[in-house]
Amino acid sequence: MSQANDSVLVTPGSGATIATQLANSKEYQVICKADYLGHIYGSRPVYVYNIAEQVHVAAASTVHWDLFNADASLIVRVLSVRQKPGIVTAVTGVATNWTFARTTAVGTGGSAQTSWLPDTTQTALDADVTCRSKPTGGATAGTTLETYTVHSEETNAGTIIITSMGGRQLVPQELFNAGTEQGIRLGQNQGLSVTQTTNSSAGNTGWTIVFTVE
């Protein structure tokens, strides 16, 4: 049985207040953790890029999107990248290979994306943090983080399961669960991208990218 949160005054020099919760006649310190799309993740504002479903491309190693931090004073922590296969349009698909990687240069061309804010009162995203879908230049590949396969046919059982679960998660759970809350850290002139390495125009894929800035 627990009761409502309370506060206990502690005095490390000038004094500070901590939050506690009563359980079994003892006070325990409250550790706050924001929801998946909460306004603040710890002390960091959350931002979201939703990239609408876009067609696959029959061209060598097409970058589907890149996220880049060009600011020397900011750290971006990517908490979630979800790949969401389209299962509405009827296609004769293929097993499509993908590469999730770090990048060392900002993407150019393509379509610039606009982030949305879970809380509209929070600070707008800094202009040096950018995301583009299908950049035509830049987005230079660095370290490969993962290679994987998703079938592009809408009737494929695995694809249906991925879509019903909200997409394939590319960020390991250990980076944002169990109190770590680290995400994938992007310092100045660091970024992430996903590249379609199978040359096929069959199928569509959308993306949701969630990150914090500090």
N, C-alpha and C positions, 0 to 999 in steps of 0.2 A: 504494500500500500504506500503510495507516495502522495505528497501534498504539493501545493503550489510553490513555485520558486520563491526563494527568499534571498536576502543579501546579508553578508557578514562583513563587518569592517575589520580590515587588517592594517597594521601600521608598520610598513617597512620604511622607516624614516618619517615622511610626511603623511603617510596613510593612503590606502587604496581600498576599493570596494570590489568584492568578488560575488558572483552569483552561486547559490547553492540550492539543493533540493533535498527535502526531508524524506528519508526512506528507512523504515524499521528503527525509528527513534534516533537516527543519526543523520547529520548534514553531509551531503556529498557535493563536491564542486561540479557545476554545470559546464559541460563543454559543448559549445554551439557548433553545429554543422549545417550549412544551408542546403536547401533542396537542389535537385538537379538543375533547375532553371531559376534559382533564387537570385534576389537582387545583389546580395553580397556573399561571396564564397570565402569564409574567413573575413578578412578585411578588404577583399578585392572585388571590384565590380565585374559582373559577368556580361559577356557580349555573345551574340549568336549570328552566324551566317547560315541562311537557308538558300542553297543553290537548287533551283528548280530542276526537275528531270530534264536531262539533255541527251540527245541521241549519241550513240557510240559512233566511232569514226574508223573507216577503213584506211588508215594511214599509219605509218611507222611511229610507234610510241607517242601517242597523243596524251599530253598533260590535260587532265580534266579540270583541275583547279590548283591554285597555289595560294598559300597564306604566308605573308612575309612581314617581319618587323625590321624597319629601317632606322628606328630611333635608338640613340645611344643611351638614353636615360630610362627606357622602359624595358620591362621583362614581360613577355607574353607566356602564359601557361595554358597549353591546349589540353582541356579536360576530356573532350569527347569528339570523335569524328565518326559519324554514322553514314554508311553507304546504303542507299535505299533503292534497290532495283525496281524498275517499273514492271508491273504485272497486268496492266490494263490492255495495252496494245498487243494484238496477236502477232507474234514473230516466230520465225523458224530460227532459233538462237543457237549459240555455240558456247562452249566453255571458254569464258573470257578471263585472261590473266591480267592482274593488276600489280602495281608496285607502289608502296607507301614509303616515302623517302624524305629526308631532310633536303633543303635547297640552300644554295649559297648566293643566289642572285634573285632579285625581284622579277616576277613575271611581267611581261609587257603585251599589249594587244589584248585580244579576247574581250571579255565583258567584265567591267569592274562591278563588284558586289557591294551592297549596302547592308551593314549590320543592323540588327534590331536589338533594342534594349528591354530586358525583362522589367525594368523599372525606369520609366521615362524621366524621372528626376535625377538619375545618375549622370555622370559626366559623359559627354559624347565621345565616341572612339577617336583616338588620336589619328591624324591624317597619315602618319608614318606607318600605321598598321593597315595593311591592305590585303584584299583577296580578289582574285580574278578567276573566272571560269574560262577554260580553254585558252589560256594565254598562247600567243603565237611566237613569243620570244622570251628570253630570260628564263626564270625558274630553273636555273642550272642544278642538276641533280647532285646531291652529296651522298651521305651515308644512307643505304637502304635499310629501312626499319622492318619491312615485311613484304613478302611476295605471296600472293594468294589467288584463288580462282573463284569466280561467281558465274554461274550459267546465266545466259541472257534470255533464255526462252521463258515466257511468262507461265507456262504450265509445269516447269521443272519444280519438283518437290522441294529441293533445297532452297531455291530462289523464293518460293512461296513462304517457307518458314522464316527466312531472313527478313522478308518484308513484313510479315505478321508480327515479328519481334521488334519492329521499329528500325530495322537496318542492321548491318554488320558493323560492330564496334571495332575500331582500329586502335584505340588507345587502351593498353592493358589496364585491367581493373586495379591492379596493385598501385597504379600511379594516382588514383583519386579515391581509393577506399582505404579502410583501416587506419584513418587518421593521417595518411601521408599527404594528400591534397597537393601533390607536386605537379601533376600533369607532365606534358612534354615541354620543356623549357626552351624558349626562343629568345636569345639575346639579340643585340644589334646585328643586322645583316644575316639573320638566320630565318629559315622558313620551313614549310612543309608542302608536299605536293602528293597527289595521286595520279599515276600514269596508267592509261590503258595500253598494255603491251601487245594484246592480240588485235590484229588488224581485221576488224569486222564492224560493219555498220548496223548489225542486228541488235536491237534492244535499246533501252533508255535507263539512265541512272540519275538519281538526285542525291543530295548531300546535306547534312546538318553538322555544323562545326561550332562547338561551344568552347569558349576560352575566357581567361581573366587577364587583366593588365595591372601591373604594379609599378 
